[in-house]
Amino acid sequence: MTQIEDPGNRALLSSIELARERLDDIRRAARTDSGEGVLPALELLGSDLDQLAARASELPRSQEELVASYQDQKQILLRDVSAHRRSEADLRESHRFIAAILGALTSHVAVLDEKGDIIAVNTAWERFAHSERAGAPSIGLGTNYLAVLDAGAARGSEEDEQVAAAIREILAGRRSRFSIELPSRTSAKDRWFSLRLTPFEGRGAARVVVAKEDVTERRRAEEALRQSMNRTQAILDSAVDGILTIDETGILQSVNPAAERMFGYSVAELQGRSVNILMPSPDRERHDSYIASYLETGNKKIIGIGREVLGQRRDGTVFPLDLAVSEVYIGGKRTFMGTLRDVTERKEIEEALLRQRDFAESLVETAQVIVLVLDTRGRIVRFNRYFEEVSGYRLDEVRGQDWFGFLPPRDRDRIRKVFERGLRDVPTRGNVNQIVTRDGTVREIEWYSKTLREGDGEVLGVLATGHDITERLELEEQFRQAQKMEAIGRLAGGVAHDFNTLLGTILGYSEMLLDRLGGEDALRRPVEQIRRGAERGAALTRQLLAFSRRQVLRPEVLDLNAVLDEMDDMLGRLIGADLALEHRKEPELASVKVDAGQIQQVIMNLVVNACDALAEIRDGRIVIATENAEVDETQADRAGLASPGCYVRLSVRDTGCGMDERTRRRAFEPFFTTKEVGKGTGLGLSTVYGIVRQSGGGILVESESGGGTVFEVYLPRSGARLVRTADEDAVAPPRRGSETVLLVEDDEMFLELLGEVLEAGGYHVMAAAGPAEALVLSERHPGEVELLVSDMVMPGMSGKELAVRLSAQRPEMKVLLMSGYSDEALAERGVSSDSGFIQKPFSTKELVRKVRQRLDGDAAQEGDAVEDQVADR
């Protein structure tokens, strides 16, 4: 075809091109539309062609032919249109069907042309555009959607910028589709849409289909789900308990941080592994069979049930756990969820509490203290083992019984008032009352009680703790008795000291008179009576001193069996033919160290006491027994011994009338007697008591009215060998002396007597009536003073102090002290009763012999403690 270069040609070509585009639009509308847009298009095309024909009359022939060819095209097109119009009804029906489908869609649909203008929308888009119109421009037909998006991008909307860019890429054929979720730009509500862009298929200019779907509810549901998951995760992350999930094969699906810390594994190390990794053997090996059994039988062992199990940490340590398992379905799959709590600390606390409880129970059950619990009505709830021992009752026998029924009637009202005060929070301390035991005996109990409450403050009853003070009260009574006897003994000892001085004077002068009187002298008998009276007085003072433990003892190692053998004939004559005397002697009896004469006096007094108890009883019997004894602490306390240990026991038992409790407690009191006036002094048993105590032993008496009496004497065993003492009468009389003796005595008559006796023995005597005078005499005497003979107790200065002062001036002078006190009293003053001491009263012969022994130095064989003490000064 010839190229047309003039303007007319160019105008014609433009018209032809416009007609061609109209024709293409008609064809596309015929394929895609219902036909309603075809006729208008044809009318526009016909108008264009008419204009083209008018112009063609002005053109050259060649161009007319061109126009003619387009006219032919118009005829062809009109024929095509005529054929199309025949199916116009079908196209309209199709249009209505498609329009109905688009109108029913909830998605908002719009079609954009190549410029971005909205050329078609569905009903949902129209409704939304209409509802959102207030306060914002309507986005409907004819609106340039790209311009709206570009404006949003200019305000900073990244979503608008992305959508605009995607539309342009689709229009340019560089992209086939695009989707994005974005918030509504016009809605005042928080709404979200899912926007999808797709190209409009067909020939002609590019088109874009915009489909928007409201996903607000889905977004809200997703947000709610996300928040719920976040909360759940936060709970799992912050939970103190370990939480894990496993599938039905036992494989771990999830583990929270607490479980990580609990077992020492990380999540990565646990996920996908069998849960039995967290279990010790044999649970580890059994676990899979548990799950298989449950899946097969449905037999639940721990599902929904909390139980205590053992867990194993990564380092192999095993620890206790509380486990609760639940079964859930997630995504249609069975899942087991376990909640674990490490109860190591709780178990340790429980075990500590159990240990404390057991310890407290042990203390309560083993303590030598009564623990008694009474309810609010005074009924027995509980008591400990020690109370069973004291009372003789078992708890199961008397639980629920009235406590006050175990008290003597005279105490019940008083103790009930104490109990009622205890219920009112008035604690009691030191309340003493008696209880009657199962065997009928009475025990003295000292109580401490307080109110017993529940944790909420409700009063449950009274908790009472008690001490059995029966033995203590008896010991206190014995102690009071001993104190009383000690006071009386001190008084008796003081009297005996002065009395011994008087008796010494009487004995001395009576001996001097008897030496001077002939055998037929009429005065001899009266003097002998005076001497016998003095000797009886001396014997009485010895009894007083024995009671007061202030007599002089001459202890020696003895066999008590031998002593009894020597006394057998005498004891037989003493008890007479009406009573039976029986000896029970242990063959291998240990020896004791006592004064032979004093132990004989003990035996004699006990046998005489037994005879008196059997005075009105026929077929009475006295049993004297000796045996080695191991004394425990209780026996030692009862007998008044210093300590438990090994002793020799001498017992005298009778089948007599016995003693009641009051008499038994006073048995050893001096001058206490149950005999008639004139038939006893009451010093017999007190003398026994004094001798035994002074010998380092103890004594106790067991008796009851009509049941006889037994006295038990405990003497310390001696490890020394037996020795025989020399007979004093076989000793030769001492030789006469010529030495100077300083004699000191504050009693004038006794001083005069002693001076005469010593001068008669050949000694030069310097007599002083007291320590002060003795010091003056010693200072004035130019020659030697070989011996100091001094009373022990004098006004102003004792004999020991005088000896110390004189020995400083005369170191070679020897000392002989005199006293009416015992060696125990002298020991309290620092002097021992060795050969440097002579006990008042003494005979003149004994005095002369003792003086000679001191001067001749024989005291070295007997021990000279006084001289040693003086030398030490």
KAJO-V243891 format. One record per run of one state. SS is the DSSP state (A for helix, B for strand, O for the rest). FROM is the first residue (numbers start at 1). LEN is the number of residues. If there is no record, write none. Layout:
ss=[SS	SS]
from=[FROM	FROM]
len=[LEN	LEN]
//
This chain:
ss=[O	A	O	A	O	A	O	A	O	B	O	B	O	A	O	B	A	O	A	O	B	O	B	O	B	O	A	O	B	O	B	O	A	O	A	O	B	A	O	A	O	B	O	B	O	B	O	B	O	A	O	B	O	B	O	A	O	A	O	B	A	O	A	O	B	O	B	O	B	O	A	O	A	O	B	O	A	O	B	O	B	A	O	B	O	A	O	B	O	A	O	A	O	B	O	B	O	A	O	B	O	A	O	B	O	A	O	B	O	A	O	B	O	A	O	B	O	A	O	A	O	A	O]
from=[1	7	33	36	57	61	87	88	105	108	113	117	122	123	132	144	145	155	158	172	177	184	192	200	208	215	216	239	242	248	251	256	257	264	267	271	274	275	279	283	298	303	304	307	313	318	331	333	343	344	367	370	376	379	384	385	392	395	399	402	403	407	409	424	428	437	442	454	459	469	470	517	522	548	555	559	560	576	580	586	591	596	614	621	632	633	640	645	655	661	666	684	695	698	704	709	719	728	731	740	745	748	761	764	769	771	781	787	792	799	810	814	820	823	829	837	840	844	857	859	863	865	873]
len=[6	26	3	21	4	26	1	17	3	5	4	5	1	9	12	1	10	3	14	5	7	8	8	8	7	1	23	3	6	3	5	1	7	3	4	3	1	4	4	15	5	1	3	6	5	13	2	10	1	23	3	6	3	5	1	7	3	4	3	1	4	2	15	4	9	5	12	5	10	1	47	5	26	7	4	1	16	4	6	5	5	18	7	11	1	7	5	10	6	5	18	11	3	6	5	10	9	3	9	5	3	13	3	5	2	10	6	5	7	11	4	6	3	6	8	3	4	13	2	4	2	8	1]
//
